[in-house]
Amino acid sequence: MQNQITLLEQTKHGDLKLAASDYSHVAEQHIVPVTLHEISRAATEYPIVFVKNSDTNEFQSVAMLGLKPGQNLSVKDGKWQGLYIPAVVRDYPLGLVLNPDVKDKVWIGIREEAKEVSKTEGQPLFVDGKETPLLETRKKALISHYEQDQATRGILGFLNEKGLLINQTLTVDVAGEKRNINGLYVVDEAKLNELSDEEFLDLKKRGLLGPIFGHLGSLNQVNRLARVEMQDK
């Protein structure tokens, strides 16, 4: 998803249409961001782990779609193989344009060079100078996903302050090959169990127990990815 994003404007993009995606834009991405709000659905298919931005020290939750860089086991022949498609994948080729000088405000952008965007195929974004129901729906989804992402970053910061996030290497056996996956963070289950009743109740009140246990249970999905990789060989 590296195409440059441009501010979506009716005067400039009034004749553009969106066609259905074939997911080629993520065919070589082995991880994609997900929000904590997505974990309950995403965790049934993908390992959910956390990564740390070395520049900002912020944590982000991600779904693992492959076991090595450049590998997405959920895209095959232009079709998504799983039942749940992460929001960031569904949003493409639309996205948000942020201005660091204007806080709490976002704009809708479009990747003009994406093959899903054209003047001839797909559903229009504007008709008679007005946004179509398609665009209105996509805009609402984008803003909702953005708000969920911001909340997720704050919550992960809170979990880190509590000492609940630890760096861990995942080891997986792929057809006899031991493969170590580094740079990942997970919830420290032992530390979680050591929390006081008051601290544990605080997590419950914040609605974090579901995402936490969903994340921990999802780590077993690494073995499913290994099986899929072997089947694809």
Secondary structure, 3 states (H helix, E strand, C coil): CCCCCEECCHHHHCCCEECCCCCHHHCCCCEEECCHHHHHHHCCCCCEEEEECCCCCCEEEEEECCCCCCCCCCEECCEECCCCCCHHHHHCCEEEEECCCCCCCEEEEECCCCCCEECCCCEECEECCEECHHHHHHHHHHHHHHHHHHHHHHHHHHHHHCCCEEEEEEEEEECCEEEEEEEEEEECHHHHHCCCHHHHHHHHHCCCHHHHHHHHHHCCHHHHHHHHHHHHC
